[in-house]
Amino acid sequence: MYRIVTDGVIPHQIAALPGVALAGYAQTLAVLELVAWNGDPINADNPAGNVRVLPFGDVGMVIYLILEDQQRVDVVEVIWGS
């Protein structure tokens, strides 16, 4: 199981999400805790890369870094489009 870290500006990005996005974001975190590698690599030229992206809701995405040796996922950015 991975530990999820959301520091820096991430709490502000989460607070800015519309109500309809919060359930999808919460589900995405639950997925990341169990299977962080299920996200797509942010760089298609580096399919084994540790920086990944996982969509949520209709137009949201979480960009994150996997630190495998620490069993940790650092959320880098939370994006919601309208």
C-alpha positions in Angstrom: 0.0 0.0 0.0 1.3 3.4 -1.0 1.3 6.5 1.3 -0.2 9.5 -0.5 1.5 12.9 0.2 -0.3 16.1 -0.8 1.7 19.2 0.3 2.6 22.6 -1.1 -0.2 24.0 -3.3 -2.1 20.7 -3.6 -4.4 21.4 -0.7 -5.4 24.7 -2.4 -6.0 22.9 -5.7 -8.2 20.4 -3.9 -10.1 23.1 -2.1 -10.8 24.7 -5.5 -12.4 21.6 -7.0 -16.1 21.8 -7.6 -18.3 19.6 -5.4 -19.0 17.2 -8.3 -15.3 16.5 -8.6 -14.6 15.6 -5.0 -15.9 12.0 -5.1 -13.9 11.3 -8.3 -10.8 12.7 -6.7 -11.3 10.6 -3.5 -11.7 7.5 -5.7 -8.5 8.3 -7.5 -6.6 8.6 -4.3 -8.0 5.2 -3.2 -6.7 3.7 -6.5 -3.3 5.3 -6.0 -2.9 3.8 -2.6 -3.3 0.3 -4.0 -2.0 0.4 -7.6 -0.1 3.7 -8.3 1.5 2.3 -11.4 -2.0 2.0 -13.1 -1.7 5.7 -14.3 -0.3 6.5 -17.6 3.3 7.8 -17.8 3.3 11.6 -18.4 6.0 11.1 -21.0 5.1 8.5 -23.6 8.8 8.2 -24.5 9.5 6.9 -21.0 6.8 4.3 -20.3 8.5 3.1 -17.1 8.8 6.6 -15.7 7.8 7.5 -12.1 5.8 10.6 -13.1 2.2 9.5 -13.9 -1.2 10.9 -14.7 -4.5 9.4 -13.7 -7.8 11.0 -14.9 -10.9 11.4 -12.7 -14.4 12.6 -13.3 -15.2 14.1 -16.7 -12.3 16.5 -17.0 -10.0 16.1 -14.0 -6.5 14.6 -13.7 -4.0 14.0 -11.0 -0.3 14.2 -11.8 1.9 12.3 -9.4 5.4 10.9 -8.6 5.9 7.4 -7.4 8.7 6.9 -4.9 8.7 3.1 -5.0 11.5 2.6 -2.5 9.4 4.5 0.1 6.0 3.1 -1.0 5.0 6.8 -1.4 3.0 8.8 -4.0 3.6 12.5 -4.1 0.7 14.4 -5.7 2.3 17.0 -7.9 -0.8 18.7 -9.4 -4.6 18.4 -9.4 -6.2 19.8 -12.5 -9.9 20.3 -13.2 -11.2 21.7 -16.5 -14.6 22.9 -17.2 
